[in-house]
Amino acid sequence: MNINRNFDNLIENYLFAEVADRTEKYAAAHPDKKIIRMGIGDVTLPLAPVVVEAMKNAADEMGHIDTFKGYPSYEGYAFLREAISGYYASFGVSVSPDEIFVNDGAKSDCGNIGDIFSSDCTVLVTDPVYPVYVDTNIMSGRKIVYAPSTKENGFCAMPDKNVHADIIYLCSPNNPTGAAYSADQLKIWIDYALENDAVILYDAAYEAFISDDLPRSIFAVEGARKCAIEFCSLSKTAGFTGMRCGYTVIPKELERDGHNIGKLWYRRQSSKFNGVSYPVQRAAEAVFSPEGQHQTKANIEYYKRNAAVITETMENLGISYTGGKNSPYIWITCPNNMGSWEFFDFLLEKANVVATPGEGFGSCGKGCMRFTSFADHESTIEAMERIKKVVAELA
Ligand code: PLP
């Protein structure tokens, strides 16, 4: 037998292993130093009380014969899909419950969606990129083309009319750059997708961090229902990284190659996926209740206060950055033309602060560094005080 040889084409990503390795070596050699980690990509605050209560109640229901639930439906319980539909309506976007597919997180569907497209499709990703889009498509043998996100375009890559793509991954607010597309920019992508008969796979995992007047969903922009699928997640919205729940939205009218995309996706899900557990779906429903929104937004505000501390520091130091305002990520251009790894070592050794070197997310990340706002507030302030001192000494 032969294995899937496309796996040979995967590029080993040593980024996080290398970050951990350098950090551990430094910590072992300097046990007296307090290292502050600003590279964390996971949430740190606990679940909202109303969410925990809903999950406990659902667990009780599972223990009684009258309220016990077996397999959930493939697309998710109606109560959750209705709650998600109501959430979209709260920011002016109309998505009906039967266009929503509940899942165990956005990562799964961002990769799994490839099952319904041919392996000869060309995939466009922006560079730097969330690696899941690249790796899952390499596994399927698809050709990948890159649209550069650079300082010049504000880290919002735009389409090149001379390049054809069938599948387009966009992530806004972006991981890793923190940049977010405006409605006008998304309209340009939508027009490009329609011209190419392409489908946009829109990852809105960080939409809850948007505070400026920017689209929270691609479906807020005209034409998107004819060319886009949206992925969203409760991971960063409501601290669900350990709970596992997200959702995919496929407009009913989305068709390609004579097929209805929503129907194909339902067919795929019913063959390979048995749904999300009842207690988790009840917990997710609680996120969208008025109390749930109030409590989860308080956590997001906490992270955003951290982000503000980081962006103020970069402004004081004259370091250019994107993100922070509509995103938990702050993407900086390393000072003194330092390379990503050079600045990583500098921060580790001089300030005992760990961030993530940008070049690990793609070649356009060279000379950049990603900070996250998920550390605790006091550590964030201390890390920025240290950085102010050591970077000022560079000048
Ligand atoms: N999409 C982006 C851009 C992410 O950064 C992440 C997680 O870091 C995900 C999707 C995955 O989300 P989930 O936890 O819902 O699988």
Residues whose N, C-alpha, C, O or C-beta is under 5 A from the ligand:
A	BS01	PLP	G41 D104 G105 A106 K107 S108 Y130 C171 N175 D203 A205 S233 S235 T241 C245 G246
